């Protein structure tokens, strides 16, 4: 049924609207200026927050950070055990070297714990702004169904401002969260094509993530090995963009498109290098092998 606000007084209506008004989240969060964040750079501002995508990235990121934390905690436990044995049975110089390693691992663990807490803080703030925006949107829709009065028009205008402010704050937090996503080190492992790859064939591989680009050329040698002019590239993860991979075959001055595929980066937030095999052609006759280390 349609919802009407005719049962509310003007004072009650304005109180409901004012309850959604608050100072911008940016004034309360100790964040760096917007120019640092990919999503907030001039010409790249995203005014369409994607809460479901942000939730998936947050969960993958937190899982990966906890994996790193567990691995370093296990290393610390191992070093601490050796430290006790060394203190009783070994040389003094080796003991101090081990002590230095333990202190280094402890510092790294503290940095990881702070990193995780910062990510959780940002995501909690993001969820609050998302709920506020949803509430303001629902109220705006309800007010639009009520009889038009001066009070209702003023309330609608205020709700519109609230929705815009929440949207802006969500975009700002998305940009802040991107700073904590780390780096992807992508290594070229070559093409796989069986009979499709012949000695002398030349290929160009173009990898793009948002505005980050990697273009490299390779050749199939007579012994079926492959040589590429670049082997590794660092990409900065992005909340909204997927990897786009394009492979073309070079024949003299002509180029023949082999295939274009997209690859989601959500599975790359892990401690172990990920071997990626991508079907470039629809039938999978040519594949691209990459290795991604986060």
Residue pairs with C-beta under 8 A, 6 or more apart in sequence:
2 145
3 142
3 145
4 142
4 145
4 146
4 147
5 13
5 142
5 143
5 145
5 146
5 152
6 146
6 147
8 16
10 149
10 151
13 143
13 151
13 152
13 155
14 151
14 154
14 155
16 139
16 155
17 139
17 155
17 158
17 159
17 162
18 158
20 132
20 135
20 136
20 139
20 159
20 162
21 158
21 162
22 132
24 165
24 168
24 169
25 125
25 128
25 129
25 169
25 172
25 173
26 169
26 172
29 125
29 173
29 176
31 172
31 176
32 176
32 179
34 40
34 172
34 175
35 41
36 175
36 179
37 172
37 175
37 176
37 178
37 179
38 44
38 175
38 178
38 210
38 236
38 238
39 45
39 46
39 171
39 174
39 175
39 178
39 239
39 240
40 171
40 172
40 175
44 211
45 171
46 171
46 174
46 240
47 167
47 168
47 171
49 130
49 167
49 170
49 171
49 174
50 239
50 240
51 126
51 130
51 170
53 239
53 240
54 123
54 126
54 174
54 177
54 239
56 266
57 177
57 181
57 239
57 266
57 269
58 119
58 123
58 177
60 266
60 267
60 269
61 119
61 180
61 181
61 269
62 116
62 119
62 120
63 269
63 270
64 269
64 270
64 271
64 294
65 112
65 115
65 116
65 119
66 116
67 270
67 271
68 112
68 271
69 109
69 112
69 113
69 116
71 271
72 105
72 108
72 109
72 112
73 109
75 105
76 102
76 105
76 106
76 109
79 98
79 101
79 102
79 105
80 102
82 98
83 95
83 98
83 99
83 102
86 94
86 95
86 98
87 95
115 180
118 180
119 177
119 180
122 173
122 176
122 177
122 180
123 177
125 173
126 170
126 173
126 174
126 177
129 166
129 169
129 170
129 173
130 166
130 170
132 162
132 166
133 162
133 163
133 166
133 167
133 170
136 159
136 162
136 163
136 166
137 163
139 159
140 156
140 159
140 160
140 163
143 152
143 155
143 156
143 159
144 156
146 152
174 239
174 240
177 239
178 236
178 237
178 238
178 239
181 236
181 237
181 238
181 239
181 269
182 237
182 269
182 294
183 234
183 235
183 236
183 237
183 294
184 209
184 234
184 235
184 236
184 237
184 265
184 268
184 292
184 293
184 294
185 232
185 233
185 234
185 292
185 293
185 294
186 207
186 214
186 232
186 233
186 234
186 235
186 290
186 291
186 292
187 231
187 232
187 290
187 291
187 292
187 293
188 205
188 216
188 218
188 228
188 230
188 231
188 232
188 290
189 275
189 289
189 290
189 291
190 218
190 226
190 228
190 289
191 197
191 203
191 218
191 220
191 226
191 247
191 280
191 286
191 287
191 288
191 289
192 277
192 286
192 287
192 288
192 289
193 285
193 286
193 287
194 285
196 285
196 286
197 220
197 224
197 286
198 220
199 220
199 221
199 222
199 223
199 224
200 219
200 220
200 222
201 219
201 220
201 249
202 217
202 218
202 219
202 220
202 249
202 250
202 251
203 217
203 218
203 219
203 220
203 247
203 248
203 249
203 250
203 258
204 215
204 216
204 217
204 218
204 247
204 248
204 249
204 250
204 255
205 214
205 215
205 216
205 217
205 218
205 245
205 246
205 247
205 288
206 213
206 214
206 215
206 245
206 246
206 247
206 248
207 213
207 214
207 215
207 233
207 243
207 244
207 245
207 246
208 214
208 243
208 244
208 246
209 235
209 236
209 237
209 238
209 241
209 242
209 243
209 244
209 265
210 238
210 240
210 241
212 235
212 236
214 230
214 233
214 235
216 228
216 229
216 230
217 228
217 229
217 250
218 226
218 227
218 228
218 229
219 226
219 227
220 226
221 227
235 243
237 265
237 268
237 269
238 265
242 262
242 263
242 264
242 265
243 262
243 263
243 264
243 265
244 260
244 261
244 262
244 263
245 260
245 261
245 262
245 263
245 278
245 280
245 288
246 257
246 259
246 260
247 257
247 258
247 259
247 260
247 280
247 286
247 288
248 255
248 256
248 257
248 258
249 255
249 256
249 258
258 280
258 281
258 286
259 279
259 280
259 281
259 282
259 286
261 278
261 279
261 280
263 276
263 278
265 292
267 274
268 274
268 292
268 294
269 294
270 294
271 294
273 291
273 292
273 293
274 291
274 292
274 293
275 289
275 290
275 291
276 289
276 290
276 291
276 292
277 287
277 288
277 289
278 287
278 288
278 290
279 286
279 287
280 286
280 287
280 288
